[in-house]
């Protein structure tokens, strides 16, 4: 049996024929979705040949196996294997700075930007981090509603709140009388008592919050046809609200955009459950009366099928941006090492994390400090400040229209 067939069959068993066909089709789309030819200085071009697809199939199969058997160990990123398939490129030793990253983007030397984001990009919008300090209960309902504020307004009060690992969103769940905070995202507890989760879901309604300057910076990357894919750990859906299309998103931990009956597995649009959730009712399937659960990844659940796109996206990337994440949760964290060694990596974060701390590369750039101010600085270097302000104003007016 050809060496690529056995791993591919593992994916077939995990996702079923329909799932595999869907993934295969999407991977083919990634390999030919308008990125004709290499960027300046690039020597490795991905093709849509059958040989290439066989290699991708092998890597996808290994990634699926890895997610299933890794257990409690830090899993190896099989995207790294895929990276070797496509090559490592010219590993320049030149030290880069934030200005250099901006110049690469402005010169369109980087046209396949992959972005990884975590909770740190949403705290300026008023959404508390799962692992940041306790935000007063009123903060969950004191929302950024009136407009999409510039970074210099509205974000600073939350900045000092995201330091302690002992509190945060989990600490705000104490009023739900949980046996332990993490129970709200455990299936066993959910089936026993779904009320706490849906109470929390009501407070985290995506339209209760507004995207901030970081989300709209990512939207600009998409508008300028520079964004290959955005991988997010967040379940708040603010990337969608900011106008980034679903085809460009991989919501690694799920989202409220869709929901599934826990009994008959019927799928529902996310909007269908909010009528019940907002009036404190448990959403039920109209066919079998089972509980309809938003497609948020609970502890012990498999990641969304789209997460396997990392096997193609990261080897293709010519720039990796990492914003507002601790790089502690696997397998998401391992993706930070899945790009080729020649590819610049920019970390914008409060703290030095992951491989940037313990195994940096020569082309790494680190910008530490306040998230919003750091992104504003990059936008300024790019010369996009006025364009970003116009976009934020335009989107704020649109969102205000939703509220009327």
C-alpha positions as CSV (number, residue, x, y, z in Angstrom):
1,X,0.0,0.0,0.0
2,X,1.4,3.4,-1.0
3,X,2.7,5.2,2.1
4,X,0.2,8.1,1.8
5,X,-2.9,5.8,1.7
6,X,-2.8,4.4,5.2
7,X,-2.7,7.8,7.0
8,X,-5.4,9.1,4.6
9,X,-7.6,6.2,5.6
10,X,-7.2,7.2,9.2
11,X,-8.7,10.5,8.4
12,X,-11.5,8.7,6.5
13,X,-12.3,6.7,9.6
14,X,-12.2,9.8,11.8
15,X,-14.3,12.1,9.6
16,X,-16.3,9.8,7.3
17,X,-16.5,9.9,3.5
18,X,-18.3,13.2,3.4
19,X,-15.9,14.8,5.7
20,X,-12.9,13.6,3.8
21,X,-14.3,14.7,0.5
22,X,-15.0,18.1,1.9
23,X,-11.5,18.5,3.3
24,X,-9.9,17.2,0.1
25,X,-11.9,19.7,-2.0
26,X,-10.9,22.6,0.4
27,X,-7.3,21.6,0.4
28,X,-7.2,21.6,-3.4
29,X,-8.8,25.0,-3.2
30,X,-6.1,26.3,-0.9
31,X,-3.4,25.1,-3.2
32,X,-4.9,27.0,-6.1
33,X,-7.0,29.8,-4.6
34,X,-5.4,32.6,-6.5
35,X,-1.8,32.5,-5.3
36,X,-0.2,32.0,-8.7
37,X,3.5,31.9,-8.5
38,X,6.0,32.7,-5.8
39,X,6.4,35.9,-3.9
40,X,9.6,37.8,-4.5
41,X,12.6,35.8,-3.2
42,X,10.5,32.6,-2.8
43,X,12.0,29.4,-4.3
44,X,9.3,26.9,-3.3
45,X,6.0,26.8,-5.2
46,X,3.1,24.6,-4.2
47,X,1.4,22.9,-7.1
48,X,-1.9,21.1,-7.4
49,X,-0.3,18.0,-8.8
50,X,-1.5,14.6,-7.8
51,X,1.9,14.0,-6.1
52,X,1.4,17.1,-4.0
53,X,-2.1,16.0,-3.0
54,X,-0.8,12.6,-2.0
55,X,1.8,14.3,0.2
56,X,-0.8,16.5,1.8
57,X,-3.0,13.4,2.4
58,X,-0.1,11.8,4.2
59,X,0.4,14.9,6.4
60,X,-3.3,15.3,7.1
61,X,-3.5,11.6,8.2
62,X,-0.6,12.0,10.5
63,X,-2.1,15.2,12.0
64,X,-5.4,13.4,12.7
65,X,-3.6,10.5,14.3
66,X,-1.6,12.9,16.4
67,X,-4.7,14.6,17.7
68,X,-6.2,11.2,18.6
69,X,-3.3,9.6,20.4
70,X,-1.2,12.4,21.9
71,X,-2.9,12.1,25.3
72,X,-1.4,14.3,27.9
73,X,2.0,14.7,26.1
74,X,2.9,17.8,24.1
75,X,2.2,16.6,20.6
76,X,4.6,17.0,17.7
77,X,3.3,19.3,15.1
78,X,2.9,17.2,12.0
79,X,2.6,20.5,10.1
80,X,6.4,20.6,10.6
81,X,6.5,17.4,8.5
82,X,4.4,19.1,5.9
83,X,6.7,22.0,6.0
84,X,9.6,19.7,5.1
85,X,7.6,18.4,2.2
86,X,7.4,21.8,0.7
87,X,10.9,22.9,1.7
88,X,12.4,25.4,4.2
89,X,13.4,28.1,1.8
90,X,16.4,30.4,2.2
91,X,17.1,30.6,5.9
92,X,18.5,34.2,6.1
93,X,20.3,35.1,9.3
94,X,19.5,38.8,9.0
95,X,18.0,40.1,12.2
96,X,14.5,41.6,11.6
97,X,12.6,44.4,13.5
98,X,9.0,45.6,13.4
99,X,9.9,48.1,10.7
100,X,11.3,45.3,8.5
101,X,8.0,43.4,8.9
102,X,6.1,46.5,7.9
103,X,8.3,47.0,4.8
104,X,7.8,43.4,3.8
105,X,4.1,43.8,3.9
106,X,4.1,47.2,2.2
107,X,6.2,45.8,-0.6
108,X,3.9,42.8,-0.9
109,X,6.9,40.5,-0.4
110,X,4.5,38.7,2.0
111,X,1.2,37.8,0.3
112,X,0.3,34.6,2.2
113,X,0.0,35.8,5.8
114,X,-1.2,33.3,8.4
115,X,-2.4,34.7,11.7
116,X,-2.8,33.0,15.1
117,X,-4.8,34.9,17.7
118,X,-5.9,34.3,21.3
119,X,-8.0,35.9,24.0
120,X,-5.6,38.9,24.2
121,X,-7.0,40.5,21.1
122,X,-10.6,40.5,22.6
123,X,-9.9,41.8,26.1
124,X,-9.9,45.4,24.7
125,X,-13.5,44.8,23.6
126,X,-14.5,44.0,27.2
127,X,-14.3,40.2,27.0
128,X,-12.4,38.8,29.9
129,X,-9.7,36.2,29.3
130,X,-10.3,32.7,30.6
131,X,-6.9,32.9,32.4
132,X,-6.6,36.6,33.2
133,X,-7.6,38.2,36.5
134,X,-11.0,38.6,37.7
135,X,-13.0,41.1,35.8
136,X,-15.9,42.5,37.9
137,X,-19.2,40.9,37.1
138,X,-20.4,44.2,35.8
139,X,-17.7,44.1,33.2
140,X,-19.5,41.2,31.5
141,X,-22.4,43.5,30.8
142,X,-20.6,46.8,30.6
143,X,-20.0,46.3,26.9
144,X,-18.3,48.3,24.2
145,X,-21.5,49.2,22.4
146,X,-21.6,52.8,21.3
147,X,-18.8,52.6,18.6
148,X,-15.7,50.8,17.6
149,X,-13.3,53.0,19.7
150,X,-9.8,53.9,18.6
151,X,-7.1,52.2,20.6
152,X,-6.4,55.3,22.7
153,X,-9.9,55.2,24.1
154,X,-11.7,52.6,26.1
155,X,-9.0,49.9,26.2
156,X,-6.7,51.0,29.0
157,X,-9.0,50.1,32.0
158,X,-8.8,46.4,31.0
159,X,-5.1,46.4,30.4
160,X,-4.0,45.8,34.0
161,X,-6.6,43.2,34.6
162,X,-5.0,40.4,32.5
163,X,-2.1,39.3,34.7
164,X,-3.0,36.7,37.3
165,X,-3.5,33.1,36.3
166,X,-5.8,32.4,39.2
167,X,-8.9,34.3,38.1
168,X,-10.5,35.7,35.0
169,X,-13.6,34.4,33.3
170,X,-13.5,31.2,35.3
171,X,-13.6,33.2,38.5
172,X,-16.7,35.0,37.3
173,X,-18.5,31.6,37.0
174,X,-18.5,31.1,40.8
175,X,-22.0,32.5,41.0
176,X,-23.2,29.5,38.9
177,X,-22.5,27.1,41.8
178,X,-20.3,24.9,39.7
179,X,-18.4,21.9,41.3
180,X,-15.3,23.5,39.8
181,X,-14.9,26.3,37.2
182,X,-13.9,24.1,34.2
183,X,-17.1,22.0,34.6
184,X,-19.1,24.6,32.5
185,X,-17.2,23.3,29.4
186,X,-17.4,19.6,30.2
187,X,-19.9,17.5,28.4
188,X,-20.7,15.3,31.4
189,X,-21.7,18.3,33.5
190,X,-23.5,20.0,30.5
191,X,-25.7,16.9,30.0
192,X,-26.5,16.9,33.7
193,X,-27.1,20.7,34.0
194,X,-26.9,22.8,30.8
195,X,-28.2,25.9,32.5
196,X,-24.9,27.4,33.6
197,X,-23.4,27.2,30.1
198,X,-26.4,28.9,28.5
199,X,-26.4,31.5,31.2
200,X,-22.8,32.3,30.3
201,X,-23.6,32.1,26.6
202,X,-26.2,34.8,27.0
203,X,-23.6,37.1,28.5
204,X,-21.2,36.2,25.7
205,X,-23.7,36.9,22.9
206,X,-21.5,37.9,19.9
207,X,-23.5,41.0,19.3
208,X,-23.0,42.2,22.9
209,X,-19.4,43.1,22.1
210,X,-17.7,45.2,19.4
211,X,-14.5,44.4,17.5
212,X,-11.6,46.6,18.3
213,X,-8.7,48.0,16.4
214,X,-6.9,44.6,16.3
215,X,-9.8,42.9,14.7
216,X,-10.1,45.6,12.1
217,X,-6.3,45.5,11.4
218,X,-6.8,41.8,10.5
219,X,-9.8,42.8,8.4
220,X,-7.5,45.1,6.4
221,X,-5.1,42.3,5.8
222,X,-8.0,40.4,4.2
223,X,-9.2,43.4,2.2
224,X,-5.7,43.8,0.8
225,X,-5.7,40.2,-0.2
226,X,-2.8,39.4,2.1
227,X,-4.5,37.1,4.6
228,X,-4.2,33.4,3.8
229,X,-5.9,32.2,7.0
230,X,-6.7,33.4,10.5
231,X,-6.5,30.7,13.2
232,X,-8.3,31.8,16.3
233,X,-8.7,30.3,19.8
234,X,-11.6,32.7,20.6
235,X,-15.3,31.7,20.7
236,X,-16.6,35.3,20.7
237,X,-17.0,35.5,16.9
238,X,-15.6,39.1,16.7
239,X,-13.5,38.1,13.7
240,X,-16.8,37.5,11.8
241,X,-18.4,40.6,13.2
242,X,-15.3,42.6,11.9
243,X,-16.1,41.3,8.4
244,X,-13.6,38.5,7.9
245,X,-15.3,35.8,5.9
246,X,-15.7,32.3,7.3
247,X,-13.6,30.9,4.4
248,X,-10.6,32.7,5.9
249,X,-11.2,31.6,9.4
250,X,-10.3,28.5,11.4
251,X,-12.1,28.7,14.7
252,X,-10.0,26.2,16.5
253,X,-12.2,26.0,19.6
254,X,-15.5,26.4,17.7
255,X,-18.0,29.3,17.7
256,X,-21.6,30.3,18.2
257,X,-22.1,30.6,14.5
258,X,-23.5,27.1,14.3
259,X,-25.1,24.5,16.6
260,X,-25.8,20.8,16.8
261,X,-28.5,18.7,18.5
262,X,-26.8,16.5,21.1
263,X,-29.2,13.6,20.3
264,X,-30.0,13.4,16.6
265,X,-27.0,15.5,15.5
266,X,-29.0,17.8,13.3
267,X,-27.2,21.0,12.4
268,X,-28.7,24.5,13.0
269,X,-27.6,28.0,12.3
270,X,-26.3,29.7,15.4
271,X,-29.0,32.4,15.2
272,X,-31.7,29.7,15.8
273,X,-30.7,29.1,19.4
274,X,-30.5,32.8,20.5
275,X,-34.2,33.3,20.6
276,X,-34.3,30.7,23.5
277,X,-31.0,31.6,25.1
278,X,-31.9,35.3,25.4
279,X,-35.1,34.5,27.3
280,X,-33.3,32.0,29.6
281,X,-34.7,28.8,27.9
282,X,-32.6,25.8,27.0
283,X,-32.7,25.5,23.2
284,X,-34.3,22.2,22.1
285,X,-34.3,20.4,18.8
286,X,-37.8,20.7,17.1
287,X,-37.5,17.1,15.9
288,X,-36.3,15.0,18.8
289,X,-36.4,17.6,21.7
290,X,-32.7,17.0,22.4
291,X,-30.6,19.9,23.7
292,X,-29.1,22.0,20.9
293,X,-25.5,22.9,21.8
294,X,-23.5,25.6,20.1
295,X,-20.5,24.2,18.2
296,X,-18.1,25.3,20.9
297,X,-15.3,22.7,21.6
298,X,-15.8,21.3,25.1
299,X,-13.1,19.5,27.0
300,X,-12.5,16.1,25.4
301,X,-14.1,17.0,22.1
302,X,-12.3,16.8,18.8
303,X,-11.3,20.0,17.1
304,X,-13.3,21.2,14.1
305,X,-12.5,19.5,10.8
306,X,-11.2,22.8,9.3
307,X,-8.3,22.8,11.8
308,X,-6.7,20.2,9.5
309,X,-6.2,23.0,7.0
310,X,-3.1,23.9,8.9
311,X,-1.3,21.1,7.1
312,X,-1.4,23.2,3.9
313,X,-1.6,26.7,5.2
314,X,1.5,26.8,7.4
315,X,3.9,25.4,4.9
316,X,2.5,27.9,2.3
317,X,2.8,30.9,4.6
318,X,5.4,33.6,3.9
319,X,4.7,35.5,7.2
320,X,3.3,34.3,10.5
321,X,1.6,36.8,12.9
322,X,0.9,35.7,16.5
323,X,-1.2,38.0,18.6
324,X,-2.6,37.8,22.1
325,X,-2.1,34.1,23.0
326,X,-0.1,32.3,25.7
327,X,0.8,29.5,23.2
328,X,0.0,26.9,26.0
329,X,-3.0,25.1,24.7
330,X,-2.3,22.2,22.3
331,X,-2.5,21.4,19.5
332,X,-2.9,25.1,18.6
333,X,0.4,26.1,20.3
334,X,2.5,23.8,18.1
335,X,1.4,25.6,15.0
336,X,3.7,28.4,15.8
337,X,6.6,26.2,14.8
338,X,5.0,24.8,11.6
339,X,6.1,27.5,9.2
340,X,9.3,27.1,7.3
341,X,12.5,28.3,9.1
342,X,13.0,31.1,6.5
343,X,9.6,32.6,7.3
344,X,9.5,35.7,9.6
345,X,7.4,35.3,12.7
346,X,6.0,38.3,14.5
347,X,4.8,38.0,18.1
348,X,2.6,40.8,19.5
349,X,1.8,40.0,23.0
350,X,2.0,41.1,26.7
351,X,4.6,38.4,27.5
352,X,7.3,36.4,25.8
353,X,5.7,33.0,25.2
354,X,6.2,29.6,23.6
355,X,9.2,29.1,21.2
356,X,9.9,32.8,21.2
357,X,11.1,32.3,24.8
358,X,12.8,29.0,24.7
359,X,13.7,28.4,21.0
360,X,13.7,31.6,19.0
361,X,14.6,31.7,15.3
362,X,16.8,34.2,13.6
363,X,13.9,35.9,11.8
364,X,11.6,36.2,14.8
365,X,10.3,39.7,15.8
366,X,8.8,40.3,19.2
367,X,6.7,43.3,20.2
368,X,5.8,43.2,23.9
369,X,3.4,45.4,25.8
370,X,-0.1,46.7,25.4
371,X,-1.7,44.8,22.5
372,X,-3.7,47.7,21.1
373,X,-0.7,50.1,21.2
374,X,1.5,47.6,19.6
375,X,-0.9,47.0,16.7
376,X,-1.4,50.7,16.3
377,X,2.4,51.1,16.0
378,X,2.5,48.4,13.2
379,X,-0.4,50.1,11.4
380,X,1.4,53.4,11.6
381,X,4.6,51.8,10.1
382,X,2.4,50.3,7.3
383,X,0.9,53.7,6.5
384,X,-2.6,52.3,7.1
385,X,-3.8,54.5,10.0
386,X,-6.2,56.7,8.0
387,X,-7.6,53.7,6.1
388,X,-8.1,51.8,9.4
389,X,-9.9,54.7,11.0
390,X,-12.2,55.0,8.0
391,X,-13.0,51.2,8.1
392,X,-13.7,51.3,11.9
393,X,-16.0,54.3,11.5
394,X,-17.8,52.6,8.6
395,X,-18.3,49.4,10.5
396,X,-19.3,51.2,13.7
397,X,-22.2,52.8,11.8
398,X,-23.2,49.4,10.4
399,X,-23.2,47.8,13.8
400,X,-25.1,50.7,15.3
401,X,-27.8,50.0,12.7
402,X,-28.1,46.4,13.9
403,X,-28.9,47.7,17.4
404,X,-31.8,49.9,16.3
